[in-house]
Amino acid sequence: LAATMVENETAISEEEAAQYDRQIRLWGLEAQKRLRASKLLIVGMKGLGAEVAKNLILAGVKSVTFLDNNKATEESTRAQFLVPQSRLGENLAEASLERAQNLNPMVDVRTDKSDIASKTEEFFTQFDSICLTGCPQDVMIKINRICHERNIKFFAGDVFGYHGYMFADLGIHDYVEEKPKKVEVEGAEDGPAAKKRKVISSESTMVKKTVEFCTLVEALDADWTTDQAKKIIKKTPAGYFLTKVLLRFRTEQGRDPAPQTQTEDTRHDSRRIRELGGDIFPHDFYSSCFSELSPICAVVGGVLGQEIVKALSGRDEPSNNFFFFDGLAGNGMVDCIGKE
């Protein structure tokens, strides 16, 4: 009886099958069923949060909850397309609801005006995945610990001007990958073995794999003083160290760097950069890490959305564990930091 109830909950209706036809062809019916049964929490509904929301609502999860206790302002909605100008001054999550729901009426979109720091541990257990944007570092670490212990798929990301990052902690994560099935055809012409084998790869097989992620605190507190770390520090994306500086700034100042306080903010960041080693940072970063820029939100939000879909569907290899995007150079990089 219980199995039948679960099957009924995740069953895809004809209407859903028609709407999600293209993605069912892409990642399969079973993956879409898992998405259809998944509940997602997005914390922070500025530009990046809105991009993640759009991608997951269109993908067809069961429900998405927007949590934000801030009001919609010109600054917070500069890269945010879900809030109409007429809703400025209202709660950011609630002002985003109508347009978000219109993207896909089949998804249950909800709002919560609470402060994320006031939420109890039990609150987070109702979700299958949690994505944090714009949160202080201590809050991120606290919620990541809860998710890691409760096997909730955890994601975090931010956009600082031309720079953005994504972090993922999926704990011990099982997934499947589709691999071409090699079939050798007999009766090939004479010749070297490698040349006379004909491989037909139209068939495929699903391969089960497992990957383990570290926590956010392990990733951010990685020891760079060891001999091994010193050898790879030059190969580590500058975005990692820039993220550490900007998250530290948010914790100490209670805000992100802003154009109107550029001189003061640059002086503050310079001290942190000297502590980490100034030669690992691009020289022009001072003037390129203010506010959220819409194109950068689109890129980082697209990667976040893709990784959340992979995590919830259990399909394809996830990125472990950081993605950094440099809008000035126009490139992104995935790197695993914090695991020995």
C-alpha positions, 0 to 999 in steps of 0.5 A: 500500500505504501509503495502504491501511495509513493508511486501515485505521488510521483506519477507524471500526468499526461499534462506534465508529460506534454509540458516536460517532453523535451527534458524527459527525452534529455534525462529520462522519465525516472529522473523527472519523477524524482524532480517532481517529488522534490521540495526546494528552499531558496534563501535570498531572492535577489538576482541570483536567487531569482535565476535559480528559482526560474530554472528549477520552476521550469524544470518541474520540481514539486515545490519551491519556497522563497525565503527572504526577510528583506524589502524589494529596493532598486538595488536588490532588484537591479538584476532581478526580473521577478519583481515588478516596479510597482512592488518595490517596498514590499517583501522581496519573496512575496513580490517575486511570487506572482511572476514566478508562479506564472512560469509553471503553474504545476509547481507549488511556489511559496514564500516565507518572510522570516529571517533565516537565522531564526529558523530551527533545525527542524524547519530545514528537514522538510526540504530535499535541497537548500540553496543559499544566496546572500547569506552571512558565512556563519549562517551558511556554515550552520545550515550546511552542517544541518544539511550534511548531517540530515542528507539534504542536498546543500548549495550556496552561491553569490554574485559580486559584480563580475565575479560569482561562485557556487558551492555544493555539498551533497554528502555521500551522493549516489548517481547514475551515468549513461555510458555507450555500450560497445558492441564488437562486430565479427567478420571485419576485414583483415588488419590490425586488431584495433582497426578491424573492430567495428564499435556500435554505440547506439546502445547504452547502459546505466552505470551507478557511481558514488561520490563524497563531498566535504562540508563548507567549513572544511572547504573554506578553512583549507590549510594552505601552509602545507608543502603540498598546498603551496605547490597547487596554490598557483593552480587554484582559481583566484575566485576561491580566495576572492570569495573568502575575502568577500564573505569575510567582508559580509560577516564583518560589515553586515553588507556587501561592497558597494560603489558608494563606499568603494574607497572604504571597502577597497581599503578593508579588502586590501588588508584581507588580501595581504593576509592571503597573499596579494599576488594571487588576485587580479590587479583590477578586482577592486573595481569589479566586485560591486553589486549583482550584474544580470549576465553574471547572475544568469551564468552562475544561476544556470550552473546552480540550477543544473547542479541542483537538477543533477543532485535531485534527479540522481542523474549524471556526475555532479560538480565537486565542489566549487564553480567560479566564474570570472566575467571579465575573463569570460571563463568559469572553472570547477575545482575540488577544494577542502578534501585531502 
